[in-house]
Amino acid sequence: MLLLNAVAIVLLTLLGAAGEALGMDRLLKSNTVKRRVHSLFRQGCHYYDAIPNMSELTLRPLMERFVSLIAENKVTDAIFRVV
């Protein structure tokens, strides 16, 4: 059960990093703040909740960046290839 929880946290954090890399984090904070307001994990949770209602124009780049982030890290790539 703990392994499943750890995998979920890693995936949501990577999803948050993908959204931040695409600049989607600007929609989660007020326009006067220049620093990160939400953690990558929290951003990932938000994006995951929004996936069913996202347009394809928004979802496709997010998923492409998410996959590339997984592939960039040798450890996550090796783990998720097994799964």
C-alpha positions in Angstrom: 0.0 0.0 0.0 2.9 2.4 0.8 4.5 1.6 -2.5 1.3 2.5 -4.4 1.1 5.8 -2.4 4.7 6.6 -3.2 4.1 6.0 -6.9 1.0 8.2 -6.9 2.9 11.1 -5.2 5.8 10.8 -7.7 3.3 10.9 -10.7 1.3 13.8 -9.3 4.6 15.8 -8.6 5.7 15.1 -12.2 2.4 16.2 -13.5 2.7 19.5 -11.5 6.2 20.0 -12.9 4.9 19.5 -16.4 2.2 22.1 -15.9 4.7 24.5 -14.4 7.1 24.0 -17.3 4.3 24.9 -19.7 3.4 28.0 -17.6 0.0 26.7 -16.5 0.9 27.6 -12.9 0.2 31.2 -13.6 -3.5 30.3 -13.6 -3.2 29.0 -10.0 -1.8 32.2 -8.4 -2.6 35.8 -8.2 -1.1 38.1 -10.8 1.1 39.9 -8.3 3.0 36.9 -7.0 6.3 36.0 -8.8 7.2 32.9 -6.8 5.7 29.5 -6.6 2.6 29.5 -4.4 1.6 25.8 -4.6 3.9 22.9 -4.4 4.4 20.7 -7.5 2.4 18.0 -5.8 -0.5 20.4 -5.2 -0.3 21.6 -8.7 -0.4 18.0 -10.0 -3.5 17.3 -7.9 -5.2 20.3 -9.4 -4.3 19.4 -13.0 -5.3 15.8 -12.4 -8.7 16.9 -11.2 -9.1 19.2 -14.2 -8.2 16.6 -16.8 -11.8 15.5 -17.6 -12.8 19.1 -18.4 -9.6 20.2 -20.2 -9.7 20.9 -23.9 -7.4 18.9 -26.1 -5.4 22.0 -26.9 -4.5 22.2 -23.2 -4.3 18.5 -22.4 -2.1 17.4 -25.2 1.0 19.6 -24.4 0.6 18.8 -20.7 0.6 15.0 -21.4 3.5 15.3 -23.8 5.6 17.2 -21.3 4.6 14.8 -18.5 5.8 11.8 -20.6 9.0 13.6 -21.4 9.7 14.3 -17.7 9.2 10.6 -16.9 11.6 9.7 -19.7 14.2 12.2 -18.6 14.7 10.7 -15.2 16.3 7.2 -15.6 14.9 6.0 -12.3 11.3 6.8 -13.0 11.6 5.6 -16.6 13.0 2.3 -15.4 10.3 1.9 -12.7 7.4 2.8 -15.0 8.6 0.6 -17.8 8.3 -2.4 -15.4 4.8 -1.3 -14.4 
